[in-house]
Amino acid sequence: MTIRKMLLASAAIACAAMPVSAFADTSGKKIALSNNYAGNSWRQAMLTSWSKVTGEAVKSGVVAAADPFTTAENQATEQAAQIQNMILQGYDAIVLNAASPTALNGAVKEACDAGITVVSFDGIVTEPCAWRIAVKFKEMGRSEVEYLSKKLPEGGNLLEIRGLAGVFVDDEISAGIHEGVKQFPQFKIVGSVHGDWAQDVAQKAVAGILPSLPEIVGVVTQGGDGYGAAQAIAATDRKMPIIIMGNREDELKWWKEQKDAKGYETMSVSIAPGVSTLAFWVAQQILDGKEVKKDLVVPFLRIDQDNLETNLANTQAGGVANVEYTQADAIKVIESAK
């Protein structure tokens, strides 16, 4: 099964193919991407997917512009100022990956009051006037512990690697992991570090906490930190635990090497970076006059032992397992939510 089929199957679309809307209705519209952070491979893949898909949309006359902007620092105040500049520049829609679910609500409300469509994704906002596209991040975290419960029924100690502190995604995935531990109390989280969804940060953080930890049987992660954790643990005399991976190419490559050499088993899970392209098409559809529910859910992308090789082969070196959405895909997601 292809990655696209894996993702879209969860939408349970039972409708027949629907016509794509006329391009002329939004051909004069300008859409901006407001992104708060670009310091890891997932964010780089997200920006690459945005540029690829929206570049074709601009070239084809679907919209007049689809400009990406990324703040220099992961600060809500800086991103709020960025959004205010977009209002002044006359954008018709802002697609937003937010530094905070609440701290940007004032700027988002200003945009809405100015008649601008705001679609948040991944890092979503709680302002009621905005649209939200997210995976069930809590379920993603909980599913990691459920997987470990099947592989390690007797349980044991876990190390948790979190993402960027203060970001909605980090809080939600961590909450799901802790819900999983409550559901499977044979596990205990004995340490927690922030890896910022980056391998180098995670490696340093894990290396720093390992000397203070008892034996660990599993590492629960958020994506972008599995390979760094593996490198830190490999530098010690500890037995390699089951490390949940996050769909990055270096993680999948290491996993395959360990699988081939020692039969190592794990799973990998993350949101596809191409969700930015779904957010673009949802914004375009709203500008085209379509009725769209304020909250849309897309499935996370999970890779298991039996489809590791296929997904690794389809993942760019240094990249992330991904799917990019078309306008037709967005229409299906919108229709399935009604």
C-alpha positions in Angstrom: 0.0 0.0 0.0 1.4 3.4 -0.9 1.9 6.2 1.7 -0.9 8.2 0.2 -3.3 5.3 0.4 -2.2 4.6 4.0 -3.0 8.2 5.0 -6.2 8.7 3.1 -7.7 5.4 4.0 -8.2 6.6 7.5 -10.5 9.3 6.3 -13.0 6.6 5.4 -14.2 8.3 2.3 -17.1 6.5 0.8 -18.1 9.1 -1.7 -17.5 9.0 -5.5 -14.9 11.2 -7.1 -15.9 14.8 -6.9 -15.2 17.6 -9.4 -12.3 19.9 -8.7 -13.4 23.5 -8.3 -12.9 26.1 -10.9 -9.5 27.8 -10.6 -10.8 31.2 -11.7 -12.5 31.9 -8.4 -9.2 32.1 -6.5 -6.8 33.1 -9.3 -6.4 36.6 -7.8 -6.0 35.5 -4.2 -2.8 35.6 -2.2 -1.9 33.0 0.5 1.0 33.2 3.0 2.6 30.5 5.1 3.5 31.7 8.6 6.0 29.1 10.1 7.6 29.5 13.5 10.5 27.1 13.2 12.7 25.4 10.6 15.5 23.8 12.7 14.9 20.1 11.9 14.4 17.8 9.0 10.6 17.6 9.4 10.2 21.4 9.1 12.6 21.5 6.1 10.6 18.7 4.4 7.4 20.6 5.3 8.7 23.8 3.6 10.0 21.9 0.6 6.5 20.3 0.1 4.9 23.7 0.4 7.1 25.2 -2.2 6.7 22.3 -4.6 2.9 22.1 -4.5 2.1 25.8 -4.2 4.6 26.7 -6.8 2.7 24.6 -9.3 -0.6 26.1 -8.1 0.7 29.6 -8.7 2.1 28.6 -12.1 -1.2 27.1 -13.1 -3.2 30.2 -12.0 -5.0 28.6 -9.1 -3.8 31.5 -6.8 -1.8 34.6 -7.4 0.8 33.9 -4.7 1.7 31.4 -2.0 4.6 32.9 -0.1 6.3 31.1 2.8 7.7 33.0 5.8 9.7 31.5 8.8 10.5 33.4 12.0 14.2 33.5 13.0 13.4 32.4 16.5 10.6 30.1 17.9 8.9 33.0 19.7 5.2 33.7 19.7 5.8 37.5 19.9 7.9 37.4 16.7 5.3 35.3 14.9 2.5 37.6 16.0 4.4 40.5 14.4 4.8 38.4 11.3 1.1 37.8 11.1 0.4 41.5 11.6 2.8 42.3 8.6 0.8 39.8 6.5 -2.4 41.6 7.3 -0.8 44.9 6.1 0.5 43.2 3.0 -3.0 42.3 1.9 -2.9 38.5 2.0 -6.3 36.8 1.6 -5.4 33.8 3.7 -2.7 32.8 6.2 -1.7 29.2 6.7 -0.2 28.9 10.1 2.1 26.5 11.9 2.0 28.2 15.3 4.5 28.6 18.1 1.8 28.5 20.7 -1.9 27.4 20.7 -2.9 30.5 22.6 -0.3 33.2 22.5 -1.1 34.0 18.8 -4.8 34.2 19.2 -4.8 38.0 19.4 -3.0 38.3 16.0 -5.1 35.6 14.5 -8.3 37.5 15.6 -6.9 40.7 14.0 -6.4 38.8 10.8 -9.9 37.4 10.9 -11.4 40.8 11.6 -9.6 42.1 8.5 -11.4 39.5 6.5 -8.4 37.1 6.2 -8.9 33.3 6.3 -6.6 31.7 8.8 -5.9 27.9 8.6 -3.6 26.5 11.3 -2.0 23.0 11.0 0.4 20.9 13.1 0.9 23.7 15.6 -2.7 24.8 15.8 -4.4 27.8 17.5 -7.4 27.9 19.7 -8.9 31.2 18.4 -12.4 30.2 17.2 -12.3 32.2 14.0 -9.4 30.0 12.7 -9.5 26.6 11.1 -7.4 23.7 12.5 -5.8 20.7 10.8 -4.2 18.2 13.1 -3.6 14.6 13.7 -4.7 13.0 17.0 -1.4 13.7 18.7 -2.5 12.3 22.0 -3.5 9.0 20.3 -0.1 9.0 18.5 1.7 9.1 21.9 -0.6 6.6 23.5 -0.1 4.2 20.6 3.6 4.1 21.3 3.1 2.7 24.8 0.4 0.3 23.5 3.0 -1.0 20.9 5.6 -1.5 23.7 3.0 -3.4 25.8 2.7 -6.0 23.1 6.5 -6.3 22.6 7.3 -6.1 26.4 4.2 -7.5 28.2 6.2 -7.5 31.5 6.8 -3.7 31.2 9.8 -1.8 32.5 11.3 1.6 32.7 10.9 4.2 29.8 12.8 7.3 28.8 10.6 10.0 27.3 12.1 12.4 24.7 9.9 15.4 24.2 9.9 18.0 21.4 10.0 21.8 21.6 8.9 23.1 25.1 5.7 25.1 25.1 4.4 24.0 21.7 1.0 22.4 21.4 2.3 19.3 19.6 4.8 18.6 22.3 2.2 18.9 25.1 -0.3 16.7 23.2 2.0 13.8 22.4 3.5 13.8 25.9 0.0 13.8 27.4 -0.8 10.8 25.2 2.3 9.0 26.3 1.4 9.5 29.9 -2.2 8.3 29.2 -0.6 5.2 27.7 1.4 4.6 30.9 -1.8 4.8 32.9 -3.4 2.3 30.6 -0.4 0.0 30.8 0.9 0.5 34.3 3.6 -2.1 33.9 5.6 0.8 32.5 7.2 3.7 34.3 8.7 6.8 32.9 12.0 7.3 34.8 13.4 10.2 32.8 12.3 12.9 30.4 14.4 15.3 28.2 13.6 17.7 25.4 15.1 16.8 22.1 13.5 19.6 20.1 12.6 17.1 17.4 16.3 17.2 16.3 18.7 14.3 16.3 21.8 16.3 17.5 19.8 17.9 20.4 18.3 14.6 21.4 21.7 12.8 21.3 23.2 15.3 23.7 20.2 15.4 26.0 20.0 11.6 26.2 23.7 11.3 26.8 23.4 13.7 29.6 20.6 11.9 31.5 21.6 8.3 30.9 24.1 8.1 33.8 21.3 8.9 36.3 18.8 6.3 34.9 18.2 2.7 35.9 17.9 0.1 33.1 15.4 1.2 30.4 13.5 -1.1 28.1 12.0 1.5 25.8 12.3 5.1 24.6 9.1 6.9 23.7 9.7 9.9 21.3 8.0 12.5 19.2 9.9 12.3 16.0 13.3 13.5 14.9 15.1 12.1 18.0 15.2 8.3 17.6 18.5 8.1 15.8 20.1 10.6 18.3 18.9 8.5 21.2 20.3 5.3 19.5 23.7 7.0 19.1 23.8 8.1 22.7 22.9 4.7 24.0 25.3 2.9 21.6 28.1 4.8 23.2 27.5 3.1 26.5 27.5 -0.5 27.7 23.7 -0.5 28.0 21.5 -2.9 26.1 19.7 -1.2 23.3 16.1 -0.6 24.2 13.1 -0.5 21.8 13.3 3.1 20.5 10.1 4.4 18.9 11.2 6.2 15.7 9.7 9.3 14.0 9.8 8.5 10.2 13.1 10.4 9.5 15.3 8.8 6.9 18.3 8.4 9.3 16.1 6.6 11.8 14.6 4.3 9.2 18.1 3.5 7.8 19.5 2.7 11.3 16.5 0.6 12.1 17.0 -1.4 8.9 20.7 -1.9 9.7 19.8 -3.2 13.1 17.0 -5.3 11.8 19.2 -7.0 9.2 22.0 -7.5 11.7 20.2 -8.5 14.9 16.5 -8.8 14.1 15.8 -5.5 15.9 12.1 -4.6 16.0 10.3 -1.3 16.6 7.8 1.0 14.9 7.9 4.6 13.6 5.2 7.2 13.7 4.8 10.9 12.8 2.6 13.4 11.0 3.5 13.7 7.3 5.3 17.0 6.6 3.2 17.4 3.5 0.2 18.3 5.8 1.3 21.9 4.9 0.0 21.3 1.4 -3.3 20.0 2.7 -3.6 23.3 4.7 -2.9 25.2 1.6 -5.6 23.5 -0.4 -8.1 23.8 2.5 -7.4 27.6 2.6 -7.9 27.7 -1.2 -11.2 25.9 -0.9 -12.4 28.3 1.8 -11.5 31.3 -0.4 -13.4 29.5 -3.2 -16.5 29.7 -1.0 -16.7 26.1 0.2 -18.1 25.4 3.6 -15.4 23.7 5.7 -15.6 22.5 9.3 -13.4 24.4 11.7 -11.6 21.2 12.8 -10.2 18.7 10.4 -8.3 15.5 11.4 -5.8 13.7 9.3 -4.2 10.3 10.2 -0.6 10.0 11.4 1.8 8.0 9.3 2.9 4.8 10.9 5.7 2.5 9.7 6.0 -1.1 11.0 8.4 -3.9 10.7 6.8 -5.4 7.6 6.8 -2.2 5.5 10.0 -0.6 6.7 12.0 -1.3 3.5 9.2 0.1 1.2 9.0 3.3 3.2 12.7 3.7 3.4 13.1 3.3 -0.3 10.5 6.1 -0.8 12.1 8.5 1.6 14.7 11.0 0.4 18.1 10.9 2.0 18.1 13.3 5.0 14.3 13.6 4.7 11.2 12.3 6.2 8.6 9.8 5.1 6.0 12.0 3.5 2.9 12.5 1.4 1.9 15.7 -0.5 -1.8 16.5 -1.0 -3.7 17.5 -4.1 -6.7 19.7 -4.3 -8.8 16.6 -4.8 -7.4 15.1 -1.6 -8.3 18.2 0.3 -11.9 18.1 -1.1 -12.2 14.5 0.1 -10.9 15.4 3.6 -13.4 18.3 3.8 -16.3 16.2 2.6 -15.5 13.4 5.0 -15.7 15.8 7.9 -19.2 16.9 7.2 
